[in-house]
Amino acid sequence: MSTSTLTYDCPRLLLGGEWRTGRHEERSHVRNPATGELLGELGLASSDDLQLALETTQKAFELWRQVPAHERCARLERGVARMRESTERIATLLTLEQGKPLAEARAECAMAADLIKWYAEEARRVYGRVIPGRLPNSRMDVLKFPVGPVAAFSPWNFPLVLSARKIGGALAAGCSIIVKGAEETPASVAAMVDCLNQELPAGVLQLVYGVPSEVSEILIQSPIIRKVTFTGSVPVGRHLAGMAAQHLKRITLELGGHAPVIICGDADLQRAVNLMVQHKFRNAGQACLAPTRFFVEKRIYGDFVDAFGTTVKALRVGAGTASDTQMGPVANTRRQAAVRDLIERSVAMGARLVAGAAPQEGSFVAPTLLVDVPPNAPVLIEEPFGPVASAVSFDSLEHAIAMANNNPYGLSGYLFTDSAKNILSVSERLEVGSLAINGMGVSVPEAPFGGVKDSGYGSESGIEGMEAFLDTKFTHYVA
């Protein structure tokens, strides 16, 4: 399906099993970040809409929790099959409203499907355990039950994957869920949700868009919601965590990242450069797990700068709908201004700029490498969330680890080396939730993904991600 054959329509809200027009007095504009073109106006949820969602999710939970695990698995797998059949349509919508190249949009849709399928399969493996009794004719059991209705908040940078992590875990565990999607990317998420919803009882899965502060306040404060899961910025995460704590709600937070990359002198340098350029500039660098701070051993630092800089300058930047585009625009003009400001402030403090080319129209930022960066430069402290990498040399591995840990974030990290000693040292001492060694795979459906320090707490994906949607009950039976 080409973009010329697809009509973009802003979706409605999925409430109680029906797609309904949002009744809020405000509306949100959805624009194509590559051109600035207005794609449509999005109706937002009013307080009455949200109350309807809450009432419905409670009733739906009581039904869904009783559906046997193998049936929940089968329904989710049928929804996933429909997602895969709709990949081209969903991916095209995502590219139009978010900007990423079509190839990346297709890959995101595939990853979202993989996540939900893994959770579906895991629904059949939610095990408790039996503990030997302390008395004759007695038994002690540990049982697992769904925690209850879930409120999920997902951002615009990877709207399919980050929504799928929450939807898959909640539904597989037997919870109902209200997803608050990003207003910047509504149609792609709605298309994914529609594929799943066709296999579900009314109200088990609901989708809303709205004024973020209003939606979070109404949902989190409601006694109906028993679990909150959020992916987004640190300031908003702190605020939501405070609200959840006030109402004693369990919460999972996956917040920002500023991933360090340690490249030792014994590494395969060209392999490291090829992988990290691909990973860094995916989605125009708008990824919390993107490699951003490169710490390179001094004896190969010059070669790294030359190789990385040459590759950066060769990247083809343009609209995501163009077949030869390797990097699209950032999401909007606000992000464009913020990234350019970060670059300017860092250069003013002594960093040297190596940049590629980018179109002048639209929300584009040139793929950028900042080298010889001073330790107090903003780009080493603030999360870039854009196509900006920074490079610093180090004398010893101790020095590299210290610089890498000297940051409030701790989501993911990367190491390139052939030394078992280096691998052991960095694995034990680098303060991150995920570490890739001689590769870039820090997030897969079957393994936990989450951060430490200001990058949040709790995990998504893996058995840990399923556990986040379950309550534990101990029973002691004496005959």
Secondary structure in CASP SS format (residue, H / E / C, confidence):
PFRMAT SS
TARGET T0000
AUTHOR 0000-0000-0000
METHOD secondary structure of the structure
MODEL  1
M C 1.00
S C 1.00
T H 1.00
S H 1.00
T H 1.00
L C 1.00
T C 1.00
Y C 1.00
D C 1.00
C C 1.00
P C 1.00
R C 1.00
L E 1.00
L E 1.00
L E 1.00
G C 1.00
G C 1.00
E E 1.00
W E 1.00
R E 1.00
T C 1.00
G C 1.00
R C 1.00
H C 1.00
E C 1.00
E C 1.00
R E 1.00
S E 1.00
H E 1.00
V E 1.00
R E 1.00
N C 1.00
P C 1.00
A C 1.00
T C 1.00
G C 1.00
E C 1.00
L E 1.00
L E 1.00
G E 1.00
E E 1.00
L E 1.00
G E 1.00
L C 1.00
A C 1.00
S C 1.00
S H 1.00
D H 1.00
D H 1.00
L H 1.00
Q H 1.00
L H 1.00
A H 1.00
L H 1.00
E H 1.00
T H 1.00
T H 1.00
Q H 1.00
K H 1.00
A H 1.00
F H 1.00
E H 1.00
L H 1.00
W H 1.00
R C 1.00
Q C 1.00
V C 1.00
P C 1.00
A H 1.00
H H 1.00
E H 1.00
R H 1.00
C H 1.00
A H 1.00
R H 1.00
L H 1.00
E H 1.00
R H 1.00
G H 1.00
V H 1.00
A H 1.00
R H 1.00
M H 1.00
R H 1.00
E H 1.00
S C 1.00
T H 1.00
E H 1.00
R H 1.00
I H 1.00
A H 1.00
T H 1.00
L H 1.00
L H 1.00
T H 1.00
L H 1.00
E H 1.00
Q H 1.00
G C 1.00
K C 1.00
P C 1.00
L H 1.00
A H 1.00
E H 1.00
A H 1.00
R H 1.00
A H 1.00
E H 1.00
C H 1.00
A H 1.00
M H 1.00
A H 1.00
A H 1.00
D H 1.00
L H 1.00
I H 1.00
K H 1.00
W H 1.00
Y H 1.00
A H 1.00
E H 1.00
E H 1.00
A H 1.00
R H 1.00
R H 1.00
V C 1.00
Y C 1.00
G C 1.00
R E 1.00
V E 1.00
I E 1.00
P C 1.00
G C 1.00
R C 1.00
L C 1.00
P C 1.00
N C 1.00
S E 1.00
R E 1.00
M E 1.00
D E 1.00
V E 1.00
L E 1.00
K E 1.00
F E 1.00
P E 1.00
V C 1.00
G C 1.00
P C 1.00
V E 1.00
A E 1.00
A E 1.00
F E 1.00
S C 1.00
P C 1.00
W C 1.00
N C 1.00
F C 1.00
P H 1.00
L H 1.00
V H 1.00
L H 1.00
S H 1.00
A H 1.00
R H 1.00
K H 1.00
I H 1.00
G H 1.00
G H 1.00
A H 1.00
L H 1.00
A H 1.00
A H 1.00
G C 1.00
C C 1.00
S C 1.00
I E 1.00
I E 1.00
V E 1.00
K E 1.00
G C 1.00
A C 1.00
E C 1.00
E C 1.00
T C 1.00
P H 1.00
A H 1.00
S H 1.00
V H 1.00
A H 1.00
A H 1.00
M H 1.00
V H 1.00
D H 1.00
C H 1.00
L H 1.00
N H 1.00
Q C 1.00
E C 1.00
L C 1.00
P C 1.00
A C 1.00
G C 1.00
V C 1.00
L E 1.00
Q E 1.00
L E 1.00
V E 1.00
Y C 1.00
G C 1.00
V C 1.00
P H 1.00
S H 1.00
E H 1.00
V H 1.00
S H 1.00
E H 1.00
I H 1.00
L H 1.00
I H 1.00
Q H 1.00
S C 1.00
P C 1.00
I C 1.00
I C 1.00
R C 1.00
K E 1.00
V E 1.00
T E 1.00
F E 1.00
T E 1.00
G C 1.00
S C 1.00
V H 1.00
P H 1.00
V H 1.00
G H 1.00
R H 1.00
H H 1.00
L H 1.00
A H 1.00
G H 1.00
M H 1.00
A H 1.00
A H 1.00
Q H 1.00
H C 1.00
L C 1.00
K C 1.00
R E 1.00
I E 1.00
T E 1.00
L E 1.00
E E 1.00
L C 1.00
G C 1.00
G C 1.00
H C 1.00
A E 1.00
P E 1.00
V E 1.00
I E 1.00
I E 1.00
C C 1.00
G C 1.00
D C 1.00
A C 1.00
D C 1.00
L H 1.00
Q H 1.00
R H 1.00
A H 1.00
V H 1.00
N H 1.00
L H 1.00
M H 1.00
V H 1.00
Q H 1.00
H H 1.00
K H 1.00
F C 1.00
R H 1.00
N H 1.00
A H 1.00
G H 1.00
Q C 1.00
A C 1.00
C C 1.00
L C 1.00
A C 1.00
P E 1.00
T E 1.00
R E 1.00
F E 1.00
F E 1.00
V E 1.00
E E 1.00
K H 1.00
R H 1.00
I H 1.00
Y H 1.00
G H 1.00
D H 1.00
F H 1.00
V H 1.00
D H 1.00
A H 1.00
F H 1.00
G H 1.00
T H 1.00
T H 1.00
V H 1.00
K H 1.00
A H 1.00
L C 1.00
R C 1.00
V E 1.00
G C 1.00
A C 1.00
G C 1.00
T C 1.00
A C 1.00
S C 1.00
D C 1.00
T C 1.00
Q C 1.00
M E 1.00
G C 1.00
P C 1.00
V C 1.00
A C 1.00
N C 1.00
T H 1.00
R H 1.00
R H 1.00
Q H 1.00
A H 1.00
A H 1.00
V H 1.00
R H 1.00
D H 1.00
L H 1.00
I H 1.00
E H 1.00
R H 1.00
S H 1.00
V H 1.00
A H 1.00
M C 1.00
G C 1.00
A C 1.00
R E 1.00
L E 1.00
V E 1.00
A E 1.00
G C 1.00
A C 1.00
A C 1.00
P C 1.00
Q C 1.00
E C 1.00
G C 1.00
S C 1.00
F C 1.00
V C 1.00
A C 1.00
P C 1.00
T E 1.00
L E 1.00
L E 1.00
V E 1.00
D C 1.00
V C 1.00
P C 1.00
P C 1.00
N C 1.00
A C 1.00
P H 1.00
V H 1.00
L H 1.00
I H 1.00
E C 1.00
E C 1.00
P C 1.00
F C 1.00
G C 1.00
P C 1.00
V E 1.00
A E 1.00
S E 1.00
A E 1.00
V E 1.00
S E 1.00
F E 1.00
D C 1.00
S C 1.00
L H 1.00
E H 1.00
H H 1.00
A H 1.00
I H 1.00
A H 1.00
M H 1.00
A H 1.00
N H 1.00
N C 1.00
N C 1.00
P C 1.00
Y C 1.00
G C 1.00
L C 1.00
S E 1.00
G E 1.00
Y E 1.00
L E 1.00
F E 1.00
T C 1.00
D C 1.00
S C 1.00
A H 1.00
K H 1.00
N H 1.00
I H 1.00
L H 1.00
S H 1.00
V H 1.00
S H 1.00
E H 1.00
R H 1.00
L C 1.00
E C 1.00
V C 1.00
G C 1.00
S E 1.00
L E 1.00
A E 1.00
I E 1.00
N C 1.00
G C 1.00
M C 1.00
G C 1.00
V C 1.00
S C 1.00
V C 1.00
P C 1.00
E C 1.00
A C 1.00
P C 1.00
F E 1.00
G C 1.00
G C 1.00
V C 1.00
K H 1.00
D H 1.00
S H 1.00
G E 1.00
Y E 1.00
G C 1.00
S C 1.00
E E 1.00
S C 1.00
G H 1.00
I H 1.00
E H 1.00
G H 1.00
M H 1.00
E H 1.00
A C 1.00
F C 1.00
L E 1.00
D E 1.00
T E 1.00
K E 1.00
F E 1.00
T E 1.00
H E 1.00
Y E 1.00
V E 1.00
A C 1.00
END
